[in-house]
Amino acid sequence: MKPRELLATAQIPGGDELRLYKRDTDFIIALGANELMSSRSRGSEEALALMTCDRLQGDAPHLLIGGYGMGFTLRAALARLGPKARCTVVELVPEVIDWARGPMAALTDGCLDDPRVDLIMRDVSRAIGAAEKRKYDAILLDVDNGPDGLTRVENDHIYSMHGLQEAKAALKPGGVLAIWSAHKDERFERRLKHGGFQVEEVMVRAGRNGKGARHIIWFAKA
């Protein structure tokens, strides 16, 4: 196996250092010893988009995607959605976008330049809290390792009752809050239900071939 080559680093505001690696043709974004994402394992990130889109109605939905990552969720959403749809991407770390336009440009495949896409550089919880009421048809969140948080303490707000209520207020009636997690969390699922959401928990695989680690997506209908 070829060794990993460190390409770049980035400081997470209020958190630790992200590292971008390349191994052969694959890219990896890591936080310390934790591999946050890999271009070889994109199945659950794509499922987050595709399964959310399948739960929407109308030909012009507006999606907020929290966390660009390697762009797998955005690319999958754009491929599924029609020309009238809109995707607002909220990313906290500027270097992540630099990487997308730089060393990972082939992987990004121009998705950030799609006319249906708006990019906001901001903490996603603040963007949701400041959003107009009933603005989005869906909010897709993949900003950490799950409700327990990993990359920064401030992310805990997103999964708090207050954060969930802000998300609910930003959703149109019947809108979908879709949350990716590396693992199950029964307490968080109860919190979603106590927040007035209709909750569906789906297990998905990390690999595109139906193999790999098991991840969880909660689909919470407002």
N, C-alpha and C positions, 0 to 999 in steps of 0.2 A: 504494500500500500504506500502510495506517495505521501510524503509529509505535508502538513498544512503550511501554507505560506501566509503570513500576516500581511494584509494589504493596507489596513487603516484602522484607526481607533476613533472613538467619539465618546464624549462625556455626556451622560444622561443628566439633565438638570435635576438636582436633588437626589441623584442616584450614583451608580457606579459606572464603570467604563465598558462600552460596547467594543467588540473587536470583530473586524471583518476578515475572514480567512478565505483562501481558495485552495482547494485540493483537486488537482487535475482540472476537470471542467466544472466542478461543483463549488458552490459558495456556501459559507457558513457564517452566521452571526452568533457570537457567543458573549456571555456575561460571566466572567470568571471561568469556573469549570463547567458552567451550564451552557449547553448548546441550545439557544433559543429557537433557531430555525435553520433549515438547510434546504438548498434547492433540490435535493434528492427526495425530500419528504414534504410534499405540498398538498396531499390529499385532503386533510381536514380543513386547511385554509380555503381550498377551492370549494369544499362542501359547504362551508359557512356561507359563501356567496350563492351558490347554486340552489341550496335548499331554502335560503331566504327568498330568493327570487321566485321560487315555485310557490311560495306562500303569499305572494302579492297579487293584486288585481289591478287592471288598468294598463295602458300602454305608455304612461309617462310617470313612473314612480320616481321619487327623489330619495336616494339612499345616502346616509352618512356612514362612512367607513372609518372607524377609529383605529389608527395604527396602520401605516403603509407596509412595514415589514419588508418583504421581498416582492410585494405587489401581486401575489397569487390571488388573493381575495378580489382585488380590484379587477384584474384581468378576467377572472372567471365571471364576475358580475357584468362587465362590459360585453363579453361574448354572449351572455344570455339575454341581456336587455336590448330593447329596441332603440331607434334613433332619438326618440323623444324623452328618454330617461335622463336622469342627472345623478352623478355621484360626487359627493363632497368628501374628500379625503382629508383627515386631520392627522397630522404627524407632529410630534414634539421635537424630535432630534433632527436638525438641519442636515447633518452629515448622512443620514439615512437616504435622504433625497439626492444628495450629491453622489452617493454610491450607486443609486438607481440610474442616474444619468451618466455615470462614469464607468467603473469596472463592471457593473451589472447591466449595462445598457441593452445588451442582446437579450437578457432575461426579461427586462422591463418591456421590451418590444413596443416602445412608444406610448404605453398606456397613459402616462401622465400628460401627454399632449393631445389626448382624445378630446374633442370639443365638448363632450358630455361631462368632463371632469373639472372640478374646482379643487384646488389645493389650499389648505389652511395650515399654517405653521403655528400650532398652539397646543396646549394641554387639552386633551379631548373632553375631560370632565368640565372644564371651563367653557369650551365651545358648546357643549350640550346645555349647560346652565344658562348661557347667554342666548340660546337659540329662540327664535320666535315660537310661540305656542302652535302646536299642531302643524309643524313644518315638514316633518319627514314621514315617509311611508315605512321606512325601516332604518334602524340604527344597528350597525354591525360592529361589535367590539372584540378586538384581539390585540389588547394593549399590554398584556402581561401573561403570566403563567396560569392565570385563573383568579378566582375571587380572593385567594390568600395573598396575592401580590408577590412580586419577586424583584422587579427591576427598580422600583422606587416606592416609598411609603405613601406618597400622595395618590397613587393609583387606588388605594383602599377606598377613597371617596366614591369612585365609580360604582363600586359594588355595595356601598352602604345604602340604607333605606332612603336617605336624602338624595343620593345620587340616582337611585332607581326612580324616585319620584320626579326628578328633573328630566330623566330620559322619557318617562311616560308623558310628561307635559309637552315634550318636544315632538311626540309622535301624533300622527293623525289618528282619529278613532279607528280601531281595528289594525293599527300599525304594529310592526313586529320589532321587538328588541331581541337581537340574536347575539349570544355571548359564547365565545370559544373558551374552553378550559382544558388543561392537560389532565384533569382528573375530576372525578365526581365530588360533589360537595352538597350534602343533604341539607345542611343549615342554610346555604345560600339559596337552594331551591325553595325552601320554606319561606325565605325572605322575599323571593319573587312573588310567591303566592300571597303573602301577607300584604304586599304592595299593590294587590289588585290585578295582577297579570294572570292570564290563562297560560299555564306552563306546560311545555312539551320538552322532554329530555331525550336527546338522540346521541347514540354512540357512533363515532366514525373512526376510521383508521387513518393513520398518518400517511401511509403510502397510497399512491394512486391505483395500485393493483389490489386494494382491499386487504393489504397486509400492513404490518408495522404496529406501532404503539396505538393503544386505544385512547381517543380523546373524546371530550364531551362538548356538545353544543346545546345550549338552552334556547328555545324559541318561546319568547314571552309575548303574548298578544295583549295589546292595550285595550 
